[in-house]
Amino acid sequence: MSVIQRIRDKAAWFVFGAIALSLIAFILQDAFTRRGGYFSSSTTLAKINGVTIDRDLYEHKLDFYEQANGTPRAQLMGSVWDYMVEQTLMQQQYDELGLKVNSDELSDVLFGDNPPQWMQQAFTDPKTGVYNPETARQQFAQIKKNADDPRNAQLYEGYLEPTILQTLREKYQSMLTGAVYVPKWMAEKTNADNNSLAKISYVSVPYATISDSTIKVSDDEIAAYIKKHPKQYQQKDETRQIAYVSFDAAPSKADTVEVINQLNQLKGEFASTRDEKSFLARNNSELTYYDSYLNKKEIKQAINDSLFSLSVGSIYGPYADNNNYVLAKLVAERQIPDSVKVRHILVATAQQTQSGQFSRVRDDSTAKKRLDSAIALIKSGSNFDSVCAVYSDDPGSKDKGGVYDYFASGRMMEEFNDFSFNNPVGAKDIVKTAYGYHYIEVLGQKGSETGYKFAYLAKPVVASQETINAASTAATQFAATSRTKDQFDANAKKLNKSTQFATDIKPNDFTIQGIGDNRQMVKWIAENDPGDVSEPFEVSDKYVVAVILGINKPGLQSVTIAKPMVEPIIRNEKKAQQIINTKFKGTTLEQLAQSTGSSIKIADSISYQSFVINGVGNEPKILGAAFNKQLQGKASTPIAGMSAVFVVKGESVYAAPSLGLNAEMLRAQLQNQMKQQMGYRSMTAVKDAADIEDYRSKFY
């Protein structure tokens, strides 16, 4: 069997995105040095620090991952883009540092003591359950003789490339984390601070005592604040804002009645059928049939009391369940345990893919022979746990002697559930499920109650064509008569339509907050001018008409964009100054309490590590004042906090026993935390420093 076939049969496709690294040439021997024939440089999708990303390569990656993972193309476009940008940036880092993975290193990774999971899955001996590196070496040697086989490219892209990239990233991370160092004095100081507590007395006047309506904030003041704090309000990408109205195309009452009528027409046939599984499949039920018994706790229906009062063969409904209307039929009932404990050995014939489908890994005949061998060993006196470790394909239990400790009904495949709950303790037999052949032994059972077997015929409530046409027509008429911003506003008011707003829309976005996924709508917004009104866009169960309000160019944010964030800050600054000028009179807390008409309050056991002070809230400035030695025994000047103006008097700072680690333990902890943060912070830093020219909006 070829390496490609072994991997297809035994290993799940590589899920991209976990490794966002660079595209490099494969170095193992010279079998993969010819992969450059995929693409031709025809269209430039982007330039990353001067390095071109070609659209053909991007399209190839989209096709590859769409086929590999079964993920819809639209959902992949943003992730694949991020992946390729990060690949390119990291490769530039590797080149600058001279980092490579040579053939000897890659050989150690693939065939050494800790090979990648996909290698272990592909080259584990089914008879012994042990990974065989020699078999893997032989298979890879065969690849060299078939270098032109197009499947080799799939092997490279799906498995080898990510392995190489992961190895490079580990090297890079090792260099970064190796530079992490926390001085002893810093750990000692941090530990002492973390073990400190403080007590304060204070007087405060909340900003809420002054009405917002009395404080005016001008656009000029907002602009000045933005210029004073440029780092906080920098905008790297162009963004746009829109106003929009929507026309609902969700199911109507008539659509709901139609579904109820359909179910009522099927009620008699549903009651008389003796093959519930086929009946539900034939009538496209939204709920699949679980042909086994469940106890009451495992049946999650809002109308359970009505269901449990049914007699066998009778039907309840139609009733509403989320977006469905449902007929429930009680097929059978019997006494079952509350929970059971079993052990088993699984010899798999199929494995479940990420899409929920089953892919073949072993034929039935081979599986039965393998399981018979395992059973023969157990019957001859071999330890069940040892046999299970070698023969079982169930990763969830093989290292625990195949045991599933007490579990409730409905947790397992129907056949597995039936055997476990319908047989007495000590029962053992071979059971076939979609995964393969199980040798199951019932080890224990607890409790007893009625088990129910229900079948549910569920039909979704969907909008009829009449409902959809009505919404589409209304949206089209609105757009046709709303060709300017003024007309848009007037028509929305006339129809009593609530106007919504969406901001921060970038040219390459696929989703608009509050609206949903619609790349064509984003593209229209990016290509048109302020004041332009769109034709209707269909998004989910509505039609949306939008008008462009404005464009924010890269650089400092405009007043319009920053206003929601900046206006409250400036308003509170003005309130603080007004409170300080008019309320706070005197130098002692007693005098200040009298002048402000408030009382002196106490906050004790304030931790240096606190984010929130009891009775005060999230006030970083007050936390700092509590530990300020210069304020011990005397009142501070007024402090403009997050929610109020405070005057603080330090009462004491004292050590609390055993609040934290010792200094050396803390030092190790701080270093580990910094190392863990290196991964995402290094990538963020590299990306922020990069010159990225993104032309995707020209093509998509």
Order of alpha helices (4+ residues) and beta strands (2+ residues): alpha-beta-beta-alpha-alpha-alpha-alpha-alpha-alpha-alpha-alpha-beta-alpha-beta-beta-alpha-alpha-alpha-beta-beta-beta-beta-beta-alpha-alpha-beta-alpha-beta-beta-beta-alpha-alpha-beta-beta-beta-alpha-beta-beta-beta-alpha-alpha-beta-alpha-beta-beta-alpha-beta
